[in-house]
């Protein structure tokens, strides 16, 4: 990136992030008219804090949460030290007799040791002193960070009140789209970003999710997380919060990381000439961080155990079956996450699919385990019934040793057994449940469809949707396993990681270095098997897996209807919506069974449920087409396939709880044959963004309206996701799948590799280092985007990496690899001989 002596940066040619007509623009504001928020230097942190304050419901709620976190840390450490050194357990367990002058009853304070004895025991215990010192240093660090964050968030509070005109009391009733719309509007007045006259929704998302988009892309390309093939468990994914923290520390913000600040990759990582040296440097850094994790393992492990004990013991006592409940794994959240999807959008989507996912996993109850659980529950219940009856007859029974403990343990045992006994009135249909899940999670390997009844599918889905008990166990084991993953597994991927960040980093003017996948450019990263045939120039190496680019593009366009995508993406969105509209029209005419896109879904017997897609398009509307006018009135207009809400009614927590026809009297609900409803099935949206308009006459009406419009957007995206998967299934039938679980050892591209060029460039390669051509390209590259690494097409001048055999992510492609150090190779050329391919994204 060029550097300027002034504080202004020249805007290059318009791409997707600048309105037309703003080429060669220098934004300047007179000195006297600058607002307090003019030219915010670190917009990444600024927008992240604006978003966090909104998600935490205002400054007061955030402040209380931070204070209680500090108090919680002090409590856990102090209470643990007290229990270990200041309690006489012989008195507590009645193993020692206590003389009383006034009473014969033993009280709780009798079990507490005197202060001098307690203090002496603490001073004599070196391990306790070490724990207290480490905890004190950590707490002081948290305190300093807390004070700094409070000062920063006080400025964000002022920004909300003075610039966005929102009080802290009103923040919970504003959606993020409304806050974002106001930020875009005040950019014209305050110039919070001086590099661009106008901000777009994608600019804000890029700054909030810059590093998360990289992580999503690395998971999508199977670079992370590390997979293991264990003897009894098979193919296993281990990805915990501690491991994720170390990844971010190594890649993004730790000392010696790949980024020099929040928005810029270090220049040396943008060139391929010294990639081996950078890989060795990264490998050494990973080694030292792994050793540091190993040294701190005892302290972190003790903290994890104590925190889990204090956090989950009360929950387990109150709801013993909670450990049998399931949750979305951390790996699942990254695998299922769209590019440019905020945390609350992801959790809302996954929460809607939770009920169907639980039902699907319950389909695989073991009959043998069910028989055992029923009988164990019978015997435990019989004993518990007798003990309860005796206790009711005479409460002195509780004074008998271990009676109360037996009652508690028997109750826990019965609750656990019931979790393994299926509901006898429940009828399960795995294929239909999997379609319902797909409607919300949007991603699913190809081989799952048609195999929902198989245990292999269930086991793979369990990696995304795991038991809560497994989640807790993994977090407890994380301090022990994480150092070994870093030292023995991640270090081998150093060259892969270096190549990934160089080849998939672009410089967006006004935003900085971002992951190229986050541009959601169908031409650069589209997949031909996901309705991008003829529109994409991406090689196999450049293609996002599992339709991530196409689905992310549709999700972002539906979530942010005012966003104007690039021309290729606009064409893709319009074409997809047109196809869905034709299918909807065909359903209305009763000819959907003749459509090849849905032939497979109607191949079932008449006794089985109809296709979920057919239900989405044919079901009677339960949420009528509503639209908020700028004055807050509700009018029927075109907002999408209203029938889809009916099909998703049973799996959507919002739609099932609103009862709109009775609770929203101001809504005028049209009949299904109303012209506005028929026209609305085109899914092209309307010119007015109902999701970014002021919320009604009261806070409750505004919140309810936001829920309705969010439900529409969710339903619309579900329809498009299902349709895209059906079309992908038809198009890729008979082809070899390349999803996360069954990626091939090498994915041969349709183009042959030039052997002479490969021999000339004879130095070690990773699977993320595409072969580049020595052929002279045009002197003038595209001025819309800057990409580091790769090759340019000598004919069109567009960026294109030659297709090469795709090796598994995480290893080098040498045939005779004996170790980390390779045989001597010719000395690499200078960085000037390997220039980065320059494209500028604005």
ZAMARGU-4260 file (C-alpha; in steps of 0.2 Angstrom, whole numbers, plus 5000, padded with zeros to 4 digits):
<rodrens>
0) 5000/5000/5000 | 5007/5017/4996 | 5011/5029/5010 | 5007/5047/5010 | 5015/5061/5020
5) 4998/5069/5023 | 4984/5062/5034 | 4973/5059/5019 | 4973/5044/5007 | 4968/5045/4989
10) 4953/5035/4984 | 4956/5024/4969 | 4943/5018/4956 | 4926/5014/4963 | 4923/4996/4967
15) 4909/4989/4978 | 4912/5000/4993 | 4911/5017/4986 | 4896/5026/4978 | 4899/5030/4960
20) 4906/5047/4956 | 4918/5047/4971 | 4934/5042/4961 | 4949/5052/4965 | 4941/5060/4981
25) 4950/5068/4995 | 4939/5071/5010 | 4943/5087/5019 | 4934/5095/5033 | 4938/5113/5039
30) 4947/5114/5055 | 4934/5124/5064 | 4920/5112/5059 | 4927/5096/5065 | 4916/5086/5077
35) 4923/5075/5091 | 4921/5060/5080 | 4930/5067/5065 | 4944/5055/5058 | 4943/5041/5071
40) 4960/5033/5069 | 4956/5015/5074 | 4939/5012/5066 | 4940/4994/5070 | 4940/4996/5088
45) 4927/5010/5087 | 4914/5000/5077 | 4917/4985/5088 | 4914/4995/5104 | 4898/5002/5096
50) 4892/4985/5092 | 4897/4978/5109 | 4888/4992/5118 | 4872/4989/5108 | 4873/4970/5111
55) 4876/4972/5130 | 4860/4984/5131 | 4869/5000/5136 | 4882/5007/5146 | 4875/5003/5163
60) 4872/4984/5159 | 4890/4983/5152 | 4897/4992/5167 | 4889/4980/5180 | 4894/4965/5170
65) 4912/4971/5170 | 4912/4974/5189 | 4904/4957/5193 | 4917/4949/5182 | 4931/4957/5193
70) 4922/4952/5209 | 4919/4935/5203 | 4937/4932/5200 | 4941/4938/5218 | 4928/4927/5225
75) 4933/4911/5216 | 4951/4913/5222 | 4947/4919/5240 | 4934/4906/5243 | 4945/4892/5236
80) 4959/4897/5247 | 4948/4898/5262 | 4940/4881/5259 | 4958/4873/5258 | 4966/4881/5273
85) 4953/4888/5285 | 4940/4874/5288 | 4942/4860/5300 | 4933/4846/5291 | 4934/4834/5306
90) 4922/4845/5315 | 4912/4848/5300 | 4910/4829/5297 | 4907/4825/5316 | 4924/4816/5317
95) 4930/4827/5332 | 4920/4831/5347 | 4917/4850/5351 | 4915/4856/5369 | 4902/4869/5371
100) 4898/4879/5387 | 4881/4886/5382 | 4875/4873/5369 | 4877/4855/5364 | 4873/4859/5346
105) 4888/4860/5333 | 4887/4876/5323 | 4895/4881/5306 | 4907/4893/5314 | 4914/4879/5325
110) 4922/4872/5309 | 4931/4888/5305 | 4949/4889/5311 | 4955/4904/5320 | 4962/4918/5310
115) 4980/4916/5316 | 4980/4897/5312 | 4972/4900/5295 | 4985/4914/5291 | 4999/4903/5296
120) 4993/4888/5285 | 4992/4900/5270 | 5010/4907/5273 | 5017/4889/5275 | 5010/4883/5259
125) 5021/4888/5244 | 5009/4882/5231 | 4995/4893/5238 | 5007/4908/5238 | 5011/4905/5220
130) 4993/4904/5215 | 4989/4920/5225 | 5003/4929/5216 | 4998/4924/5199 | 4979/4927/5202
135) 4984/4945/5209 | 4994/4949/5194 | 4980/4943/5182 | 4967/4953/5193 | 4977/4969/5192
140) 4979/4967/5173 | 4960/4965/5172 | 4957/4980/5183 | 4968/4991/5172 | 4959/4984/5157
145) 4942/4987/5165 | 4947/5006/5169 | 4953/5008/5151 | 4937/5000/5144 | 4926/5011/5155
150) 4934/5027/5148 | 4933/5021/5130 | 4915/5015/5132 | 4910/5032/5140 | 4915/5040/5124
155) 4905/5027/5114 | 4890/5031/5126 | 4893/5050/5121 | 4893/5045/5103 | 4876/5036/5105
160) 4868/5050/5114 | 4875/5065/5104 | 4878/5058/5087 | 4866/5044/5085 | 4853/5053/5095
165) 4849/5037/5105 | 4848/5036/5124 | 4854/5022/5134 | 4837/5017/5139 | 4831/5015/5121
170) 4846/5005/5115 | 4838/4988/5119 | 4823/4993/5108 | 4834/4997/5092 | 4840/4983/5081
175) 4858/4984/5075 | 4852/4988/5057 | 4844/5004/5064 | 4860/5008/5073 | 4870/5004/5058
180) 4859/5015/5046 | 4862/5030/5058 | 4880/5028/5058 | 4880/5028/5039 | 4870/5043/5039
185) 4881/5053/5051 | 4896/5049/5041 | 4891/5063/5029 | 4891/5075/5043 | 4905/5070/5055
190) 4917/5061/5043 | 4921/5047/5055 | 4931/5039/5041 | 4940/5052/5031 | 4946/5040/5017
195) 4928/5039/5010 | 4914/5051/5008 | 4901/5038/5012 | 4901/5022/5022 | 4893/5006/5017
200) 4886/4992/5027 | 4900/4981/5021 | 4913/4993/5027 | 4906/4992/5045 | 4905/4973/5044
205) 4923/4972/5038 | 4929/4982/5052 | 4920/4973/5065 | 4923/4955/5058 | 4940/4958/5050
210) 4949/4944/5060 | 4933/4933/5062 | 4932/4932/5043 | 4949/4926/5042 | 4945/4912/5055
215) 4929/4907/5045 | 4939/4906/5029 | 4953/4895/5037 | 4940/4883/5044 | 4931/4883/5027
220) 4948/4878/5018 | 4952/4865/5032 | 4967/4874/5037 | 4960/4875/5055 | 4955/4867/5067
225) 4967/4852/5069 | 4959/4835/5066 | 4963/4819/5074 | 4959/4801/5070 | 4958/4792/5087
230) 4957/4773/5089 | 4940/4772/5097 | 4932/4790/5093 | 4937/4790/5074 | 4939/4807/5065
235) 4938/4820/5079 | 4939/4839/5080 | 4946/4848/5095 | 4942/4866/5095 | 4941/4875/5112
240) 4940/4893/5118 | 4958/4892/5124 | 4964/4885/5108 | 4955/4899/5098 | 4963/4912/5110
245) 4980/4905/5105 | 4976/4905/5087 | 4971/4924/5088 | 4986/4928/5098 | 4998/4920/5085
250) 4989/4927/5070 | 4982/4944/5074 | 4986/4954/5089 | 5000/4945/5099 | 5018/4951/5099
255) 5026/4946/5083 | 5009/4942/5075 | 5006/4943/5056 | 4997/4960/5058 | 5006/4976/5062
260) 4990/4984/5068 | 4971/4980/5068 | 4969/4984/5049 | 4985/4980/5040 | 4995/4965/5037
265) 5014/4967/5039 | 5022/4970/5022 | 5034/4955/5022 | 5019/4944/5023 | 5012/4951/5007
270) 5026/4945/4996 | 5031/4927/4991 | 5049/4929/4990 | 5054/4925/5008 | 5039/4914/5012
275) 5051/4900/5019 | 5059/4912/5031 | 5043/4918/5037 | 5036/4900/5039 | 5052/4896/5050
280) 5049/4912/5060 | 5031/4908/5063 | 5035/4890/5067 | 5047/4896/5080 | 5034/4908/5087
285) 5021/4894/5088 | 5034/4884/5098 | 5037/4897/5111 | 5019/4900/5113 | 5016/4882/5115
290) 5030/4881/5128 | 5022/4895/5138 | 5005/4886/5138 | 5014/4871/5144 | 5022/4880/5159
295) 5006/4889/5163 | 4996/4873/5161 | 4994/4869/5180 | 4988/4886/5184 | 4976/4887/5170
300) 4970/4869/5173 | 4966/4873/5191 | 4957/4889/5187 | 4946/4879/5173 | 4942/4866/5186
305) 4937/4878/5199 | 4927/4890/5188 | 4918/4875/5180 | 4914/4868/5198 | 4907/4884/5204
310) 4897/4888/5188 | 4889/4871/5184 | 4887/4862/5201 | 4871/4872/5205 | 4864/4870/5188
315) 4867/4851/5188 | 4859/4850/5205 | 4844/4860/5199 | 4843/4851/5182 | 4853/4835/5182
320) 4848/4832/5164 | 4857/4848/5158 | 4873/4838/5155 | 4863/4828/5143 | 4857/4843/5133
325) 4866/4849/5118 | 4874/4865/5112 | 4882/4871/5096 | 4901/4867/5097 | 4914/4881/5094
330) 4919/4872/5078 | 4901/4871/5073 | 4899/4890/5075 | 4914/4893/5063 | 4909/4880/5051
335) 4891/4886/5050 | 4895/4905/5050 | 4893/4915/5034 | 4906/4928/5029 | 4901/4945/5037
340) 4889/4938/5049 | 4888/4946/5066 | 4887/4936/5082 | 4869/4940/5086 | 4864/4935/5068
345) 4873/4919/5069 | 4866/4914/5087 | 4849/4919/5081 | 4850/4907/5066 | 4857/4893/5076
350) 4845/4895/5090 | 4830/4893/5078 | 4838/4877/5072 | 4841/4870/5090 | 4824/4861/5093
355) 4825/4852/5076 | 4843/4847/5079 | 4839/4840/5096 | 4825/4830/5089 | 4836/4824/5075
360) 4849/4818/5087 | 4836/4810/5098 | 4831/4799/5083 | 4847/4789/5087 | 4843/4783/5104
365) 4850/4766/5107 | 4836/4753/5110 | 4848/4743/5121 | 4852/4759/5131 | 4834/4763/5132
370) 4830/4746/5140 | 4844/4748/5153 | 4839/4766/5157 | 4821/4761/5160 | 4825/4747/5172
375) 4839/4757/5181 | 4826/4771/5183 | 4813/4758/5190 | 4825/4752/5203 | 4831/4769/5208
380) 4814/4776/5209 | 4808/4762/5220 | 4822/4765/5233 | 4819/4784/5232 | 4800/4782/5234
385) 4803/4772/5250 | 4815/4785/5257 | 4803/4799/5253 | 4789/4790/5262 | 4800/4787/5277
390) 4805/4805/5278 | 4787/4810/5277 | 4782/4799/5291 | 4797/4805/5302 | 4809/4818/5298
395) 4822/4811/5309 | 4826/4799/5295 | 4835/4813/5287 | 4847/4813/5302 | 4853/4796/5298
400) 4870/4796/5290 | 4870/4796/5270 | 4851/4796/5269 | 4850/4814/5262 | 4865/4810/5250
405) 4856/4794/5244 | 4840/4804/5240 | 4850/4817/5230 | 4860/4804/5220 | 4845/4793/5217
410) 4836/4809/5210 | 4850/4813/5199 | 4851/4795/5193 | 4833/4795/5188 | 4834/4811/5179
415) 4849/4805/5169 | 4840/4789/5164 | 4825/4798/5158 | 4836/4808/5146 | 4839/4791/5137
420) 4821/4786/5136 | 4813/4793/5120 | 4795/4800/5120 | 4784/4786/5115 | 4772/4798/5107
425) 4785/4806/5096 | 4786/4801/5077 | 4803/4804/5070 | 4807/4807/5052 | 4826/4810/5050
430) 4826/4816/5032 | 4813/4829/5035 | 4821/4835/5051 | 4838/4837/5042 | 4829/4848/5029
435) 4822/4858/5043 | 4839/4860/5051 | 4846/4865/5034 | 4833/4879/5033 | 4842/4887/5047
440) 4860/4882/5048 | 4862/4884/5029 | 4877/4872/5027 | 4877/4854/5025 | 4889/4841/5017
445) 4881/4833/5001 | 4882/4815/5007 | 4871/4819/5022 | 4856/4821/5011 | 4848/4804/5009
450) 4858/4797/5023 | 4850/4806/5037 | 4846/4789/5045 | 4864/4783/5046 | 4875/4784/5061
455) 4889/4791/5051 | 4879/4806/5047 | 4874/4807/5065 | 4892/4806/5071 | 4897/4820/5059
460) 4883/4831/5064 | 4888/4828/5083 | 4904/4837/5079 | 4894/4853/5076 | 4880/4849/5089
465) 4888/4841/5104 | 4883/4836/5122 | 4885/4850/5135 | 4895/4838/5145 | 4907/4835/5131
470) 4909/4854/5129 | 4913/4856/5147 | 4925/4841/5147 | 4934/4848/5132 | 4936/4865/5140
475) 4943/4856/5156 | 4956/4846/5145 | 4960/4861/5134 | 4975/4868/5145 | 4983/4851/5144
480) 4980/4847/5125 | 4982/4865/5118 | 5001/4865/5121 | 5004/4849/5111 | 4992/4854/5097
485) 5002/4870/5095 | 5020/4862/5096 | 5017/4846/5086 | 5002/4850/5075 | 5000/4868/5071
490) 5019/4871/5068 | 5018/4859/5053 | 5006/4871/5045 | 5016/4886/5046 | 5020/4887/5027
495) 5001/4884/5024 | 4997/4899/5035 | 5009/4910/5027 | 5003/4906/5010 | 4985/4908/5015
500) 4987/4926/5022 | 4996/4931/5007 | 4985/4924/4994 | 4969/4928/5002 | 4972/4946/5008
505) 4966/4961/4999 | 4967/4980/5002 | 4951/4988/5003 | 4952/5007/5002 | 4945/5015/5017
510) 4945/4998/5026 | 4962/4991/5025 | 4968/4973/5023 | 4954/4961/5024 | 4951/4942/5019
515) 4947/4941/5001 | 4933/4929/5004 | 4924/4942/5015 | 4922/4952/4998 | 4909/4938/4994
520) 4915/4940/4976 | 4907/4926/4965 | 4919/4929/4951 | 4935/4927/4962 | 4929/4914/4975
525) 4913/4906/4968 | 4910/4888/4965 | 4903/4882/4948 | 4893/4868/4957 | 4884/4882/4967
530) 4875/4891/4953 | 4891/4901/4949 | 4895/4891/4933 | 4900/4904/4920 | 4901/4918/4932
535) 4917/4913/4942 | 4935/4913/4937 | 4941/4904/4952 | 4952/4889/4952 | 4949/4875/4964
540) 4962/4882/4976 | 4952/4899/4976 | 4935/4892/4977 | 4926/4893/4994 | 4920/4876/5000
545) 4902/4871/5003 | 4895/4886/4993 | 4901/4898/5007 | 4903/4912/4995 | 4886/4911/4987
550) 4876/4908/5003 | 4886/4922/5012 | 4882/4934/4998 | 4863/4930/4999 | 4863/4931/5018
555) 4871/4948/5018 | 4861/4955/5004 | 4845/4950/5013 | 4851/4956/5030 | 4856/4973/5022
560) 4844/4977/5008 | 4851/4994/5005 | 4868/4987/5001 | 4873/4988/4983 | 4884/4973/4978
565) 4896/4973/4963 | 4889/4970/4946 | 4893/4951/4945 | 4886/4949/4963 | 4870/4959/4958
570) 4868/4948/4943 | 4869/4932/4953 | 4857/4938/4966 | 4844/4944/4953 | 4846/4927/4944
575) 4843/4917/4960 | 4828/4927/4965 | 4821/4926/4948 | 4823/4907/4948 | 4815/4906/4965
580) 4800/4917/4959 | 4797/4905/4945 | 4797/4890/4956 | 4784/4899/4967 | 4774/4903/4952
585) 4774/4885/4947 | 4769/4880/4964 | 4754/4891/4963 | 4749/4884/4946 | 4751/4866/4953
590) 4765/4861/4942 | 4779/4860/4954 | 4780/4841/4953 | 4785/4842/4934 | 4800/4854/4939
595) 4817/4845/4939 | 4824/4855/4953 | 4811/4847/4965 | 4809/4830/4957 | 4820/4822/4970
600) 4810/4829/4984 | 4794/4822/4977 | 4801/4804/4974 | 4795/4799/4992 | 4779/4789/4994
605) 4763/4797/4997 | 4763/4793/5015 | 4779/4803/5018 | 4778/4822/5022 | 4780/4833/5007
610) 4796/4842/5002 | 4800/4856/5014 | 4803/4867/5000 | 4786/4863/4993 | 4779/4868/5010
615) 4789/4884/5010 | 4782/4889/4994 | 4764/4882/4995 | 4759/4883/5013 | 4746/4895/5018
620) 4752/4912/5025 | 4753/4914/5043 | 4763/4930/5043 | 4755/4941/5030 | 4766/4953/5019
625) 4768/4968/5030 | 4778/4984/5028 | 4781/4998/5039 | 4779/5015/5031 | 4790/5029/5037
630) 4776/5036/5048 | 4775/5019/5057 | 4760/5013/5048 | 4759/4995/5042 | 4754/4992/5024
635) 4754/4976/5013 | 4768/4977/5000 | 4781/4965/4992 | 4793/4958/5004 | 4796/4940/4999
640) 4787/4923/4999 | 4775/4925/5013 | 4770/4907/5013 | 4787/4902/5019 | 4783/4909/5036
645) 4769/4896/5038 | 4780/4881/5034 | 4793/4887/5046 | 4780/4891/5059 | 4783/4876/5070
650) 4802/4878/5070 | 4803/4896/5073 | 4802/4903/5091 | 4797/4920/5086 | 4783/4916/5075
655) 4775/4904/5087 | 4774/4916/5101 | 4768/4932/5092 | 4750/4927/5087 | 4750/4942/5075
660) 4732/4942/5070 | 4727/4945/5087 | 4741/4955/5095 | 4744/4967/5082 | 4728/4975/5078
665) 4735/4989/5067 | 4740/4976/5054 | 4729/4974/5039 | 4732/4956/5033 | 4728/4953/5015
670) 4720/4937/5008 | 4732/4925/5000 | 4726/4929/4983 | 4729/4948/4986 | 4739/4955/4972
675) 4752/4962/4984 | 4755/4945/4991 | 4756/4937/4974 | 4768/4951/4968 | 4778/4949/4984
680) 4784/4931/4979 | 4797/4939/4968 | 4808/4941/4983 | 4816/4956/4976 | 4812/4967/4991
685) 4806/4984/4991 | 4814/5001/4989 | 4811/5005/5007 | 4821/4996/5020 | 4809/4992/5034
690) 4822/4985/5045 | 4830/5002/5047 | 4816/5013/5050 | 4811/5020/5067 | 4801/5008/5077
695) 4783/5013/5079 | 4774/5023/5092 | 4780/5013/5107 | 4795/5003/5112 | 4785/4987/5112
700) 4778/4990/5095 | 4795/4994/5088 | 4802/4978/5096 | 4788/4968/5090 | 4789/4975/5072
705) 4808/4972/5072 | 4805/4953/5077 | 4792/4952/5062 | 4804/4959/5050 | 4818/4949/5056
710) 4807/4934/5054 | 4803/4938/5036 | 4822/4940/5032 | 4825/4923/5041 | 4812/4915/5031
715) 4817/4922/5015 | 4835/4916/5018 | 4829/4899/5022 | 4820/4897/5006 | 4835/4903/4996
720) 4847/4891/5006 | 4835/4876/5003 | 4833/4880/4984 | 4852/4882/4982 | 4855/4866/4990
725) 4842/4857/4979 | 4850/4865/4964 | 4868/4860/4970 | 4862/4842/4973 | 4855/4841/4955
730) 4870/4849/4947 | 4883/4839/4957 | 4875/4822/4956 | 4888/4809/4952 | 4902/4821/4956
735) 4915/4818/4970 | 4911/4828/4985 | 4924/4840/4992 | 4916/4845/5009 | 4925/4846/5025
740) 4924/4828/5030 | 4927/4819/5013 | 4940/4831/5005 | 4951/4821/4993 | 4970/4819/4995
745) 4971/4829/4979 | 4957/4838/4969 | 4963/4838/4951 | 4958/4853/4942 | 4952/4853/4924
750) 4967/4862/4918 | 4984/4853/4917 | 4999/4860/4926 | 5014/4866/4916 | 5028/4854/4920
755) 5041/4865/4913 | 5036/4880/4924 | 5035/4869/4939 | 5053/4863/4936 | 5059/4881/4935
760) 5051/4886/4951 | 5058/4871/4960 | 5056/4875/4979 | 5045/4868/4993 | 5026/4872/4991
765) 5012/4871/5002 | 4994/4867/4997 | 4989/4885/4998 | 5003/4891/4987 | 4996/4891/4969
770) 5008/4889/4954 | 5011/4906/4946 | 5016/4909/4928 | 5032/4917/4922 | 5023/4923/4907
775) 5023/4941/4905 | 5006/4949/4909 | 5000/4966/4905 | 5008/4981/4913 | 4993/4988/4919
780) 4983/4978/4932 | 4965/4980/4937 | 4964/4996/4948 | 4949/4990/4958 | 4958/4978/4970
785) 4975/4974/4977 | 4979/4955/4980 | 4995/4949/4988 | 5001/4933/4978 | 4993/4924/4964
790) 4995/4926/4945 | 4986/4937/4932 | 4978/4931/4917 | 4989/4937/4902 | 4974/4939/4891
795) 4961/4947/4902 | 4972/4955/4915 | 4961/4948/4929 | 4968/4939/4944 | 4969/4920/4941
800) 4979/4907/4950 | 4984/4892/4939 | 4975/4877/4944 | 4986/4864/4953 | 4983/4847/4961
805) 4975/4852/4978 | 4984/4844/4993 | 4977/4841/5010 | 4977/4857/5020 | 4991/4857/5033
810) 5005/4848/5024 | 5019/4851/5011 | 5017/4844/4993 | 5034/4836/4991 | 5033/4818/4988
815) 5049/4814/4998 | 5046/4824/5013 | 5058/4818/5027 | 5057/4833/5039 | 5055/4851/5041
820) 5071/4855/5033 | 5072/4852/5014 | 5086/4847/5003 | 5096/4862/4996 | 5086/4872/4983
825) 5092/4886/4971 | 5093/4903/4980 | 5076/4912/4979 | 5075/4928/4969 | 5073/4944/4978
830) 5057/4952/4982 | 5058/4963/4967 | 5058/4947/4956 | 5042/4941/4964 | 5031/4956/4963
835) 5014/4955/4972 | 4999/4955/4960 | 4990/4972/4963 | 4972/4974/4962 | 4964/4988/4972
840) 4947/4986/4981 | 4938/5001/4986
</rodrens>
